[in-house]
């Protein structure tokens, strides 16, 4: 972990006094690192007010600069799901202060659908939103994806095992998933993690042969307002060259729905 922290520090350790570095005020490691920055330090925070940077309070994102606090936008208007994306936008807003207008900030946040394969909104059909999170090749990434949605979702998961524990995924699936569709070599270990979790409550789990079957079932079982997400928690190498190919195949199947 220390190597990871040191690697991140390279982002700002070679800056000059005229440069800008943006830090997360809610993380102890980044707060400590900020003390080493040689340029201007700007902060972002989802939990507290900051004097120089961007913060969130009562569902509104504000910018604080030169003793003035200015509202930028409401968090509910950010198209990308998840509190981590609220934080990403706050960091970006802090970085481009004075170079990008508030109007442009708002427009991007309201309309940008995400980077391909990262909780990417594919389409909305019959009131159901379909997402491609193919980059989620580990349980921790799928956990982050599930935590991005306030509603319970229909989850399509499974792939090739990476040799790490799926136990942490089980409780989160039980809390955030209404129907679990599994395929690939890790289907069994994911099922086991879910069924052995202390909060297991009889969640319906179905084994499917491939994404065609998974999409067909999800389409038949979903209701307006539902979310269907591919977030495999596993690598793609049992059936695909990489996560990008996996995501593209999934998107093609979803877009074929009439």
Steps between C-alpha positions, in 0.01 A plus 500: 500500500784740578637442150159596364497818712853589388405446135204735535731763651685516169200687364604813690855459638658635182274803476619859542368783715280620215317168464176372656436174686153377602459280808216312668440662839308192619796260472774493764770393256432779252478756780848397613629512145365849444754632750776403254351683201712789373226666295152626582291246691132475418263266683182310429275349767170322517488525881621845603541857384837599353649848466667454162332247275167324455269341755154345524235602752130407513505360148667805342856528367670831589827665409694693762762747382635834622254509788197447276276192487313441174247224424583300186226237472285248685639149535173347380567649156827307453425233239765249609384291799688464827653726764846428359397679183381798705851508647655466153305801378591706806869426438462595134313822583776596744769431240348720227394797713534820302543313171155344456166669563245369748258462210741264322565306821127447546442404137770233503390354835138483386569336162822294516406131503834366617809336361433182303473184713502693832140508623418612148135568429420297186135592454170552678226269373145475637616702799787258576858628502769263368862547609829354382759472780720245326817651646390361838737202489521459879252482790607843630413667171159335491440606861572861399264466206216361710547774758447757224127430477239579767263238361541123495627384163498198273864391491671295230834368626761231458812428295848363568639475853786730597584301810364751751224460757140564401380500861481883526270507197231280655353742756497788251317292238238402757445867589497646150377230257145380429594234241846350441586345164827304491708357219865410449747307713447709814123450510533238772731698729287813468188300584679351800610843624144630477332199661753479785478869590334572834240724336394241239121517474419264216607727213404341169812380316484357149778335300497600132691367203609834357416870472224436248310296759587744778370800304183315398420409862584847630283657233206272584530548877576873520243770571500873423745671735728196523875491434671211322879498523779278372766514771682165481725515812730276293740521210380447144753239394271199518312620191642831378835655410455782753238698692450733201392217271277366775331835542455551128334160463266576789410842360424353159261247654324768706470731199344216299196501730208628298 
